[in-house]
C-alpha cells in the first residue's frame, strides 16, 4: 500500500444510471419476482470496474496500491466477469456470496466485519469497496484501516 498511516475514509461517490433501470424488473403482486435481463451482468461488471477506476484515478492510486477489494457483487457471475478484466488477485477480493447470497446493501459491511474478526486485516490496509445496485446505481468507498 501507499505507506500512509492515516486511517479513515479517503473518498467516496454514488451515481445513478437511470437509463439502465429496466434491466431489473419486478412483476406485479401477489406473485412478485425479480427478473434480470442478460445485459445485467455486463453492465454491473462494467460499472464495478468504472467505480474502481474512478476512485483510484481521482486519488492518484493504482490497483497495486490496494490491499483488499470488497465489492457488492449481487451475483458471483458479476465478480467473475470483473476478475477476468482486471489483474487484481482473486485472493484479495473478499466476498461471502457463496455462503449467504445477496445481502443487498449489507453485503460489504457484513464481509468487512466477518474478515475483521477473523484477524485478516492490519492497520494501514487500503480498501476499495465498489457497489452496483438496482435502479441502477453505482459507487464506491476508498478507505484505510
N, C-alpha and C positions, 0 to 999 in steps of 0.2 A: 504494500500500500504506500501511500504518498509520504508517510512519516509524520504527518500532522497528528498530534496527540489530542487535539480538541475534540471532545465528544459532543454529539448532538446533531440536530437536523442541519444539513448543509443546503439543501434545495428541495423544492417540490413543485409540482404543477398538476393541473387537471384540465382536460379539454374534452370537447364532445365532437362527435361526427354524426349529427342527426340524420344525415342522408343514408347512413347505414342501419338505422333503427329497424328497418323492415326485414333484416336477415335473421332476426329472432322474433317470433310471433307467438302469441298465446291465444288458444281457442276460447270460445265463449263458455261461461259456466253453464251447467254444473260439471261438464266433462272437460274442464280446462287442462291444457297441456302446453308445454313449450316445444316449439318446433324450430330447429335451426336449419338454415339453408347451407349447402356445401361451402359457399364462399365465407362462411363464418370463420372457419379455421384459418384460411389465408389472411383475411382481414385482421383477425385477432393477433396472429403471429406478426404481421406487418406492423401493427400499432404497438405491440410489445417491444419490438426492435426499435421502432421510432422513439418510443418513450425512453428507452435505454440510451440511445444515441443523443437525444436532446439533452438529457441530464449530464451525460459525460462531456459533450462538446461545450455546453454552457459553463461548465466548471473546470475546463482545461484538463480533463482526465481521459484516460483510455480504459478499455475493459481490463487491461492488465493491472490497473491500479485497484480494481475491485476485488475484495475478498469473498463476498457472498452475493449471489443474486437470489432474491426471494420473490418470485412472481406470483400474481394471482392467475392461475392457469385456466380456470374454467374447465378445461379438459386436458388430459395428458397429451392429446394429439397436438394441441397448440404448442406446448413446451417442446415436444419432439421436433416440430417444424422450426421453432426458434433455434434449437440446438444444431440443426442441420445448416443453419445460415449464420452461425457465429462460431468463433473459435474458443469460446469460454468453456472451461472443463465442466463436464456433466456433474462431477462430484462436488462442485462449488455452487450448484443450483439446488436450493433446498425447497422441498415440497412435501406434502403428506397426502396428496390427492389419492394415491393408491390405497391409503388406509381409511380416509374419512370422506372422500368425494369432494364435491364442490361446496365449500362452506361460505360461499359468497364473500361479502366484504370482510368477514372474519378470517379468511384464509391466511393472509400474511401475518397478522398478529398471533394466530394460533401456531403457525410454523416457527416464528421467532421465539415464542415462549417455550415451545417444545424443545428446540435445539439449545436455547439458553440454559434451561435447567438440566440438559444433558452435558453441559460444560463444553459445548462445541466452539464457542466464541471466546475471543480475548480482547482486552481493551485495545482500542485503536483500529479494530477491524472496520473496513468500509463496506457498507451495504447499499445495494441498488434494488429497489422494490417496484418493478413495473406492474401495472394493472390495466386490464381491459374489462369492461363490463357492458351489460345490456343497456341499450338506449341510444347510442353506443358511445360510452365514454372511455377515455384512456388517460393515463398519467403515471406518475411515479414519485418516489421519495428517495433521496440520497442522504444517508446519514452515517455517522461514525459512532461506534460504541465507546 
